[in-house]
Amino acid sequence: MQCFCKNEKAQGHWSSEVYSYTDVKSGEEFSEPLCRNFFIELIIAKIFGQSISFIVIAINVILKYTIMYMVIWIGEETASQQKATVTRGVFLAQFANTGFVILLVNANLTEHFPKEITQYFKGPYYDYMPMWYIDVGLKIQVAMIINMIMPIIGTGITFIVPLIKQRIDNKNTGDPYVTRSTTLGWYKFFNAGGEYMIHFKYSDAMNVVFVSCLYGLTMPMLFPIAAITLKLQ
């Protein structure tokens, strides 16, 4: 079907063109736009395939804040110890999610021991092969590229959100002496910046370095992506 539809497209045929064919077993005749259905299914498959990278990044963001609030709830003796624990926890969670989950989901480990565990890993790839890099490797690279863009998005959010809050507080006048706040606490809430998440910066940087070193020898594009990401941090 793939070769037929691509050949028809190359010859200038519309994807909505109706084709007639006969079922060999029943002898029943069918008429439908075969290539249109094929291309629609191909687009849907590509969207779902590439969305995995965005899901990985979304899970990483959720893990960040979940681990941070768990560490705050558990409690540490000092703020430095708290930030160090958050950094380690977030790094390990992100590294496992980015570096190993996509790998294991697509791995076929049924040939290996112990069978009690490996029997559940029935992915399409028994080993690294050219198709693995086109499929799984591409997803990892896309996830790393999204990681590269995230600091820019984060900087934009930290600039826009306080600006909106200040505009709400000063009645859109731009005058810092005009305020809706009735207490100093509310004034600081609207006009002061948020906390700088240094522990997230450290964990993001370590995740980028470790994932790039894990796959970079066979996917060299990860090294310049990592360098740009660290520069933008």
C-alpha positions as CSV (number, residue, x, y, z in Angstrom):
1,M,0.0,0.0,0.0
2,Q,2.8,2.4,0.9
3,C,4.7,1.9,-2.4
4,F,1.5,2.0,-4.4
5,C,0.2,5.3,-2.9
6,K,3.6,7.0,-3.0
7,N,3.9,6.0,-6.7
8,E,0.4,7.3,-7.4
9,K,1.3,10.6,-5.7
10,A,4.5,10.9,-7.7
11,Q,2.5,10.5,-10.9
12,G,0.2,13.4,-9.9
13,H,-2.9,11.4,-8.8
14,W,-5.1,13.0,-6.1
15,S,-5.2,11.1,-2.7
16,S,-9.0,11.3,-2.9
17,E,-9.1,9.3,-6.1
18,V,-11.4,6.3,-5.7
19,Y,-10.0,2.8,-6.6
20,S,-12.0,-0.3,-7.2
21,Y,-10.8,-3.8,-6.2
22,T,-12.2,-7.3,-5.7
23,D,-11.9,-9.5,-2.6
24,V,-10.1,-12.7,-3.8
25,K,-12.0,-14.9,-1.3
26,S,-15.5,-13.6,-1.5
27,G,-15.4,-12.1,-5.0
28,E,-17.1,-8.9,-3.6
29,E,-16.1,-5.6,-5.2
30,F,-15.2,-2.5,-3.2
31,S,-14.6,1.1,-4.1
32,E,-12.9,3.6,-1.8
33,P,-10.2,6.3,-1.7
34,L,-7.4,3.9,-0.6
35,C,-4.5,6.4,-0.7
36,R,-6.5,9.1,1.3
37,N,-7.1,6.6,4.1
38,F,-3.4,5.5,3.9
39,F,-2.1,9.1,4.2
40,I,-4.5,10.0,7.0
41,E,-3.4,6.9,9.0
42,L,0.3,7.8,8.2
43,I,-0.1,11.4,9.6
44,I,-1.9,10.1,12.7
45,A,0.9,7.5,13.3
46,K,3.6,10.2,12.9
47,I,1.7,12.6,15.3
48,F,1.4,9.9,18.0
49,G,4.9,8.7,17.5
50,Q,6.5,12.2,17.9
51,S,4.2,13.1,20.8
52,I,6.1,10.6,22.9
53,S,8.9,13.1,23.2
54,F,6.5,15.8,24.4
55,I,5.0,13.4,26.9
56,V,8.5,12.6,28.3
57,I,9.2,16.3,28.8
58,A,5.7,16.8,30.4
59,I,6.4,13.9,32.8
60,N,9.8,15.4,33.6
61,V,8.1,18.7,34.6
62,I,5.6,16.9,36.8
63,L,8.4,14.9,38.4
64,K,10.4,18.1,39.2
65,Y,7.6,19.6,41.3
66,T,6.4,16.3,42.8
67,I,9.9,15.5,44.1
68,M,10.5,19.1,45.3
69,Y,7.2,19.1,47.3
70,M,8.0,15.6,48.7
71,V,11.4,16.7,49.9
72,I,9.9,19.9,51.4
73,W,7.3,17.7,53.2
74,I,9.9,15.2,54.4
75,G,12.1,18.1,55.6
76,E,15.8,18.7,55.9
77,E,17.9,20.4,58.5
78,T,19.1,23.2,56.2
79,A,18.0,24.9,53.0
80,S,21.3,23.7,51.3
81,Q,20.6,20.1,52.2
82,Q,17.0,20.5,50.9
83,K,18.2,21.8,47.5
84,A,20.9,19.1,47.2
85,T,18.3,16.4,47.9
86,V,15.9,17.9,45.3
87,T,18.7,18.1,42.8
88,R,19.7,14.5,43.2
89,G,16.1,13.2,43.2
90,V,15.0,15.3,40.1
91,F,18.2,14.3,38.2
92,L,17.7,10.5,38.8
93,A,14.0,10.7,37.9
94,Q,14.6,12.7,34.7
95,F,17.6,10.6,33.6
96,A,15.6,7.4,34.1
97,N,12.6,8.9,32.2
98,T,14.5,10.4,29.4
99,G,17.3,7.9,29.0
100,F,15.8,4.6,29.8
101,V,12.0,4.5,29.6
102,I,11.9,5.1,25.8
103,L,14.7,2.5,25.4
104,L,12.9,-0.1,27.5
105,V,9.5,0.4,26.0
106,N,10.9,-0.4,22.5
107,A,13.2,-3.1,23.6
108,N,12.6,-6.8,23.1
109,L,14.3,-8.7,26.0
110,T,12.5,-12.0,25.7
111,E,15.7,-13.8,24.8
112,H,17.4,-12.7,28.1
113,F,17.2,-13.7,31.7
114,P,15.5,-13.6,34.2
115,K,12.4,-14.6,32.2
116,E,10.1,-13.5,35.0
117,I,11.0,-9.9,34.2
118,T,12.1,-9.9,30.5
119,Q,8.9,-11.6,29.3
120,Y,7.1,-8.3,29.7
121,F,9.5,-6.4,27.3
122,K,8.2,-7.3,23.9
123,G,9.2,-4.2,21.9
124,P,10.1,-4.4,18.2
125,Y,13.9,-4.1,18.6
126,Y,16.2,-6.9,19.9
127,D,19.3,-4.8,19.4
128,Y,20.5,-1.5,18.1
129,M,19.9,-1.4,14.3
130,P,19.4,1.2,11.6
131,M,15.6,1.3,12.2
132,W,16.2,1.8,15.9
133,Y,18.0,5.1,15.3
134,I,15.2,6.2,12.9
135,D,12.5,5.4,15.4
136,V,13.7,5.4,19.0
137,G,16.9,7.5,18.4
138,L,14.9,10.2,16.7
139,K,12.5,10.4,19.7
140,I,15.4,10.8,22.1
141,Q,16.9,13.6,19.9
142,V,13.5,15.4,19.7
143,A,13.2,15.2,23.5
144,M,16.7,16.7,23.9
145,I,15.8,19.5,21.4
146,I,12.7,20.3,23.4
147,N,15.0,20.3,26.5
148,M,17.2,22.8,24.7
149,I,14.2,25.1,24.0
150,M,12.8,24.9,27.5
151,P,15.2,27.4,29.1
152,I,14.1,30.0,26.5
153,I,10.4,29.3,27.3
154,G,11.2,29.5,31.0
155,T,12.9,32.8,30.7
156,G,10.0,34.2,28.7
157,I,7.5,33.0,31.3
158,T,9.5,34.5,34.2
159,F,9.5,37.8,32.3
160,I,5.9,37.9,31.2
161,V,4.1,36.6,34.3
162,P,5.6,39.2,36.7
163,L,4.9,41.9,34.2
164,I,1.3,40.9,34.0
165,K,1.1,40.8,37.8
166,Q,2.6,44.2,38.1
167,R,0.2,45.6,35.5
168,I,-2.7,44.2,37.5
169,D,-1.4,45.7,40.7
170,N,-0.7,49.2,39.3
171,K,-4.0,49.4,37.4
172,N,-2.0,49.2,34.1
173,T,-0.4,52.6,34.7
174,G,3.2,51.4,34.9
175,D,3.7,53.6,38.0
176,P,5.2,51.5,40.9
177,Y,3.7,54.0,43.4
178,V,0.1,53.2,42.2
179,T,-1.0,49.9,43.7
180,R,-4.1,47.9,44.5
181,S,-2.3,46.1,47.4
182,T,-3.5,46.9,50.9
183,T,-0.6,45.1,52.7
184,L,3.2,44.8,52.1
185,G,2.8,41.0,51.6
186,W,0.4,41.5,48.7
187,Y,2.6,44.3,47.2
188,K,5.7,41.9,47.3
189,F,3.5,39.1,45.8
190,F,2.6,41.3,42.8
191,N,5.9,43.1,42.3
192,A,8.7,40.8,43.5
193,G,10.1,38.1,41.2
194,G,9.8,34.4,41.9
195,E,12.3,32.1,43.5
196,Y,15.3,31.1,41.3
197,M,15.1,27.3,41.0
198,I,18.8,26.6,41.1
199,H,18.2,23.0,42.0
200,F,16.2,22.5,38.8
201,K,19.0,24.1,36.8
202,Y,21.6,21.7,38.2
203,S,19.4,18.6,37.6
204,D,18.6,19.7,34.1
205,A,22.2,20.3,33.2
206,M,23.3,16.9,34.7
207,N,20.4,15.1,32.8
208,V,21.5,16.7,29.5
209,V,25.2,15.7,30.1
210,F,24.4,12.1,31.1
211,V,21.9,11.4,28.3
212,S,24.3,12.9,25.7
213,C,27.2,10.8,27.0
214,L,24.9,7.6,27.0
215,Y,23.8,7.9,23.4
216,G,26.2,10.5,21.9
217,L,28.8,8.1,20.5
218,T,26.2,6.6,18.1
219,M,24.1,9.8,17.8
220,P,26.8,12.6,17.6
221,M,24.1,15.3,17.1
222,L,23.4,15.0,20.8
223,F,26.7,16.7,21.7
224,P,26.1,20.1,19.9
225,I,22.5,19.9,21.2
226,A,23.9,19.5,24.8
227,A,26.4,22.3,24.3
228,I,23.7,24.7,23.2
229,T,21.4,23.6,26.0
230,L,24.1,24.2,28.6
231,K,24.9,27.6,27.1
232,L,21.3,28.6,27.3
233,Q,21.1,27.4,31.0
